[in-house]
Amino acid sequence: MLIGKIESKVYPKIFKYAIKCSINYLWMAIMFSNLLKYGVLFTYITLSATYNSCGRKSDPTPPADKRSPDKIVQK
């Protein structure tokens, strides 16, 4: 009885999650095909925007510190 109740609660969540993931992967595939259609420039813009939003935010130093001569000497 208890196992049946757990299965009836867990399985619909798994199926909903699988459907959402498949839709997301389908959307990613559509976007990737669009990137191939629009060419290298659009891909470069997208990658640079992704790098700006993801890669540089993890850097704890503010931009003012990057311009200071101490940081330049250390590099």
Residue, then its C-alpha position, 0 to 999 in steps of 0.5 A: m500500500l505504502i509503495g503504491k502511494i509513493e509510486s503514484k506520487v513520484y512517477p508523475k513528477i518524473f514524467k513531468y520533469a522528463i517532458k520539461c527536459s525534452i522540451n528544453y533540449l528541443w528548444m536548445a536544438i532549435m536555437f543551435s540550428n538557428l545559430l548555424k543559419y545566422g552564421v558565425l557573427f551571431t554565434y560570436i555575439t551570443l558566446s561573448a554575451t554568455y561569457n560576459s554574463c557568466g564568466r566575468k561575474s564570478d570575478p570578485t574584483p570590481p572594474a576599478d581595481k582591474r585598472s589600478p597599476d598594482k593589478i597590472v604589475q601582479k599579472 
